[in-house]
Structure formats: C-alpha cells, structure tokens
Amino acid sequence: MKKVLMVTSLILLLSGCANIREIQFQAYAVGVGIDYKDHEYHVVLQFLDFSNVAKTEQGKSDQPVPVWIASGKGRTVEDAIIEIYHGIQIPINYDQISLFVFGTSLLEHRLEKTLKSLDTNFNIRQTGWVYGTEEKVEEVFTTEVPFNYPYSNSRINQPEFMQQQDSTVPAISLQELVYQFNEKTKTIILPRISIAEKIVKRGQEKLPVTIFDGAYIMKDKTLKGYLSQQDLEGYIQVNNKAVRSPVIVVEGIEGKEDLVQIEMLKPKVKRVIDRDQNGVRIGLDINISAIIRESSQKVVLSPRIKRMIKEKITNEVYSSYLKSLQIGGDIYQFEDFMYRFMYEDWKETMKNKDFPMLTKENIEVKIRPLKSINKINSGIKLPLE
C-alpha cells in the first residue's frame, strides 16, 4: 500500500513537465523589423538557426549560417504578428531578441503607437538595440556577415564592441528609446543603418552588409529630420560613449601639405551652463587623449599640432551643433540639462523664447596627453596648456 501511495505521489509531482516543449522545437526570434505603409503595419521577424550557430562555434563552417525571416501585415502590430503565427508552423520564442529596426515611415507617423504596443507586450524584451532605416527591413535582415559568421555577430548586433575600432553614433536600446521618447526636452539621436555592397567581397562577389549612416533626430515625439555621418562628425568624436575616432589634420604650407592621422581616445564631455547679469550662457568642456598615428618624418610633436587638433575638434563640434539646431534638435542636450537642474531658468528662457546659443568661444577642448608612435617623437614632452 505504501508503495502505491509513493508511486501515485511521484506521478502527481512530475505531471507538471508534461507540457514542456523541447528548445529545438521552437523558432527563436532575434530581430524585429516594423514599418508602416499603405495604412498597415508591416512586421518582419528574423530567426536564427541556433543548431548551425553551435556548429560554427565548434569549428569553422564552410557554408553561410542561414537566416530565416517571416513577415505579416495588419492594422496593429499584434495583428501583423498573428499573421506570422499562421504560417510559422512552430511556436515562436522571443527570449533572444537583440535587434529592432524601424522604417522611416513608421518613425514619421506611427512611432508612439508602436512603442506603446511593444512596451505592453510581455513577450518582447526591451534590451535589444534600435535603429532606423530607409532600406527594406527584409533586405537588412538578410545582409551577410563575412567569414560565414552568424548574423548575431554583425556590427549592429554588437555596436559597443565595434566602437573600439571606429566610433560612430552610439546605439540605444528599446528601453532607452521608450524613456527618452516621453521626455519632452530630450533630443533622441537614433542611429540610421543602410546597406553597402562595395566594401566587402567574397572573391569578386559583392556582399551586402549593413553600415551606420548618420542618425534620425527626434524631439517632443516628433521626427525632426536626418543628419548624415558627416553632419554628426563632431558629436561622434566627443560623446561620452565614443572610444576611438580617427581624425586627419593638414600640416604645412600650401603645396607642401602633410596629412597627419590622429587617433582620439575616450573623450569626456561636460555641459557648462552659467547665469550672470547678461543671462544664461551654455558651453562644453571636452577632455580627450590623442595619438599621432601616421605622418611624414618631418612632422614632430609640437604645441602647434596640438592647437590644430583643438581647432579642428572645436569646428566640428560646433558644426554638428548648428546642423542639429537647424532642424530643431539639441544633440548636446542643453535644454534637458536646464530642465532638470535649472528649472526656473529653463522656464524663463522657454517663456521668452530666448534659449541661449552655443558659441565657439564657449567650447573648451583639452588634449592631454598628445603622444606619437613615430620614433622621432619619442621622449618629446609638450608643455601643459
């Protein structure tokens, strides 16, 4: 009798595992793409075959890791996803999502509703990176990664790691986007990605790859416009998430110029906002290290080189500020800073529509230290400024 009771108890305890589905029988969504066209949401889910990813980790695969996508349309985001459910054949698992791609039309007309939909969807994690694009989402999700690595190794999936080689507009997560979108004084700088076909080749075969292509500027729940990578060069070089930014300065007189390749490292930028009898003054304090990476042997470390670097950084930082101001943005977040820490001053400036302007004179750049890998520069110490 005791044995019967024990067996019955074990059966009851283990019955909870009856509905467990093995992980290999699920479709793992790793990317979500959404656009809005012809009054409908177009949703694309990107899936990764993790069995093939495991093979690439064990040894180099001779074949590209396949990427699966499924698409659906609907009056709402959820309605479009339900259409995907009708054809995907196996249950979808959302635990591995690391990428969100929004089309330009969605950013212009339906971003707020889309963010609310994603924010209230308990299946979707908000830790993935977010980008905007003018490309077709299906084409973005089917670009290739060199050497047959899985798509999860692409630069847009690992933006922080790639910042160490060449910094660009820093990526933001969906969670950050939701938070910033609801702050009326925040300027959102959403990286834009596009597809390039001339950079990477397999033999002579061109491979489409994703690249960073500037950013969309949003403020007060409105898309203000787009700024190219060149427009944002100053911001890219000095924002606090930058790691390494190559810069070229021209040394010498006309006809005998030498291009000096500079590597700027780990900048620290701080907003400076003061009030005096003349009103509110805004400025930037920028601290940055620099290394001369490439130059002719005639170029040596000198205070003049240092001044040239400072002047170039100042000009580019100021140019990026003006470009964002022209379309209604504030990439250095002066207004948000005043709103949080100088509320009465902010309220007065907004009431009078007299928000202070940044000037070049109020951009302070400090380069310490300036080093060089050139042997002829070894041991030279520049005076502190």
N, C-alpha and C positions, 0 to 999 in steps of 0.2 A: 504493500500500500504506500509506504514511504517513497519507494522508487517511482511509482506512478505519479505521485504529487510533485516530486522533484523534476521529472521529465516534463510534466504539464507546465510547471513554473518557468522552465527554461524556454519552452516553446513560446509562451506569452511574452517573455522578455526579449527574445530575438525577433519577434514578428515585426518590430519597427523597422527592420532593414529590408523589408520585402519590396518597398517602392524605390529603393536606391538605384539610380541609373549609373552604369559604369562611365567613367570620364571619357573613354574613347568613343562613346556613342552620343556625343554632344557636339554641336557646332559652336566653336569659340569665336565670338565676335571680338575683333581687336581694333576696329576703326568704324566710326560712324560719320557719314557724309550727308549733309542736308542742304537742299536748295529749294527755292520757291519759284515755280514757273507756271504760267497759264492758270493761275489761281489754285494751284495744287502744290502740296509738299512732295518733293522727290527725295526719298531716303535711300541711301546705299549703305549696306553693311559689308564690311570687309572681314573675311575669316582667314585664319591661318591654320594650316595642317600641322599640328604640333608633332605628329609622328615623324614628319620629314625634318622638322627643326631638330628633333632629337638625333636624327641621323647625321646632320651637319655638325652637331657638337661632338659626336663620336669620331667623325672623320670627314674629310672634305668631300662634298657631294659633287658629282660631275654634271648634275642637272639643276637648273634653277628651282628654288623652292616654290611650289605652286601657290598662287594667291586666288582665293575664291571670293566672289562678290555676289550679292543678291540685292535687287532693287525693288522698290514698291512706290506707289503713288497714293495719295489720299488727301482728304480735306483737312486732316490734322496729322501731326507727326505719328501718333499712335495708330491712326487709320492706315498710314503708309506701311508701318512696321507689321501690322496684322496681315497686309497683303503678302509680305515676305514670308510670314508664318505658313501661308497656304502652300508655298512651293518648296520650302527648305528641307522638308522630309524628316529632319531630326531636330530635337529640342535645341534652342539657342541658349548659350551661356554667355552672360555679359561681364563676368568677373575679370576678364583680361583686357578690357577696353583701355587703350592708351592714346587714342587719337580722335579728334573731332575736326572735320573740315566743313566750313560753311561757305556756300556760294555767295557772290556779290549781291545777287537779287534778294537773297534771304537777309543779308546784313542791312539792306536798304529798306525792306518792307515788313519783315516778319521776325526780327531777331528777338524782340521782347517776348512774344508769344512762344517762340521756340525755346528760349531759356526757361520760361515757366514750365513748359512741358517736360524738359529734361530734368529740371530741379525737383519736380514732383514724381518722377519715375523712379521708384525704389530699386528697379533692376539695374540702372545705369550709374556707375561710379563717376564722380566728378573730378577725378585726379588726372584725367588724360589731358594732353596738350591740345590747344585750339588754334586753328589757322583759318584764314580766309583765302579764297581763290577765285579767279575768273575762268579757270580751266573746268572741264567736265570732271566731276568727282570720280566717275568710273575710271577715267584716264589717270588721275592722280593715284588712285588705289592700285593701279596695275603697272606703275612705273617699276623699274628694276633697281636692284642693289648689286653693285659689282661683286664678282667672285662667287656668285650664287649664294650669297648670304640671305637669310630670311628678311622680309620687309620690316620686321621689328628692329633690325639693325640700322635702318635708314636714319639720315640726319634729322628728319622731322620727328622721328620717334625718340631720338636721343639728343635733343638740342643742347643740353647743358654740357655734355661730353665734348661735342664738336666746337663749343665756344672756346676751348683751349687752343685750337688751331687758328681759327679766324672768327672773331666775334661778329655777330650780326644782331638784328633786332631781337631782344630776348623774348622767348616764348612765354605764354601764360597758360595756366590750367583753366579748365572749365569752371572750377570753383572760384578762381580769381576773377574770371570774366563776369560771373554772376554777381559777385560782390561789387566790382567796380561799376558795372552797368547801372546799379541802383544808387550810385553816389553822383549827385548832380554836378559836383565840382571836379570829378575825376576825368582826366583825359585818357581814354583807352587807346593803347598802341598795339593793335592786333597784327601780328606778322602775316604777310601775304606770301603764298608759295605759287610757283609756276613750274612748268615742265621745260627742261632744256634737252636738246638732242645732239648738241655739238661738242659736249665736254667729254663724255665717256664713250669708248668704243670697245667692242669685243672683236678683235682683229680690225676689220674695216666696217663692221656692222655698228651703226649708231644705236646707243641705248638711251631711251628716255629716262631721265632722272629728275627728281624734284629739287628745286633750289629756292632759297629765300629771295624775295623780290620786293623789298620795302615793307610797308605796313599800311593798314587802314586806320584812320584816325576817327575816333568816336567820342562824343561828349554829350551829356544830358540826354542819353538814349537816342542819339541821332548820329547817323554816319555823316561825318563832315567831309570826307574825301580820302584820297590816297596819296601817299608820299613815297617816292622811289627810294631805293637804297642809297643813291647819291644825295638825294634831298636830306636824308637822315644820317649822313656820314658823321657829323659832329656828335649827335646823340649816341650813335653806336659806339663811338670811340670812348666816351666818358661816362656812360651809365654804370651804375654800381654792379651790374651783373656781367659786364664785359671782362674778359680775361686777357685777350691778346688781339691787338689791332695793328696791322702793318700800315705805315704811312710813308709817303715819299716827299722829301723836300728838295728843292733845287738850290745847289750851292755854286757859287762862282759868278762871273760876269757874262753878259750876253755873248754867245758864240763859243764860250768855253765852260758851259754849264756841266755840272756833275750831279747825277741823281743819287741822292743819299737815302737808302732804305732804312727806315726807323721802325722799331718794334716797341709799341706802347703796351705796358703791362699793368693789370689790376688797378684801374683808376678808382678814386674815391671822390665823389662829387657831393657837395653840400649846398643847399639853398641858403642864401643870406637875405633876410628881409628886415629892414630897419625903418623906423619912423623918426623924422626930425621936423623942423619948422617948415620945411618945403614939401612935406608929405611923405608917402611911403616909397622906399627905394628897394628894388629887388636886384639880387646878384647871385653869382655862382662862385664857389671856391672849389677848385679842381686840383687834386694831388695825384700825380701819376709818375711811374718809373718808365724809363726809356732806354733802349739799347740801339746803337748803330750796328745794323746787321750787314750792310753792303755799301761800299763806296770805293772810289779810287784811292790810291795810296797818298794822294795829295791832300785828302780831307782828313783832318785830325779833330779830336775833341777840342772845342773852343766855346767860350761864352756866346759867340755869335751863332753857332749851330744851335745852342740851347734857346736863344732868343727866336731863331727862325721856327723851331718846333713849337714854341709857345704861341707865336703869332699865327701859325697855321691852325693849331687847335682852336684858338680863340675865334678865328674867322669861320671855321667850320661849325663850331658850336653855335655861334651867333646866326649863321646862315640857316641851320636847322630850326632854330627858334623862330626866325622870321617866316620860313616856309610853313611851319605849323600854324603860326598866328594868322597867316593869310587865309587859311581855310577854317579858322575858328577853333583851333586846338591849342593846347598848352602842354607841350611834351615834357617840360621840366617841372610841371605840377605846382607852379607858384600859387595859383588860386586855391587849390586844395590845401596847401600848407597854411595859407592865411585863414581859410575857413575853419581849420582845426585848432590853430594855435593863436590866431589874432582875429577872433571872430568880429569884434566891434569894428576893427579897421576894414575887414573884408566887407562887412555890411555897408559901411560908409562908401567905400570905393564902388561897390556894385550899385548903390543908390544913385551916386553921381555919375555912373558910367565912366569912371576915370581910373581904370585899373592901370597900375604903373607898368612901364615898358622896360625891358631889359636892354642895357646898352653894352657895347664892347668894353667900355671903361670899368664896368662892374663885373667883368669876368676875370677872375684871378686864377692863373694857371701856374702851378709849382711843379717843376720836374726835378725830382730827387730820388735816386741819383741818375745821372746820364752816363752810361757805360758804352763800351765798344768791344766787339770781338776781334777787331783789327789789331794785329801785333804792334803796329807803330803807335797805337794809342794806349798801350798798357802802361800803367803807372802814372798816367796824367790825371791830376785831380783838378776839377773845376772849382772855382770859388763859389761859396753858397750865396744865394741872392736873397 
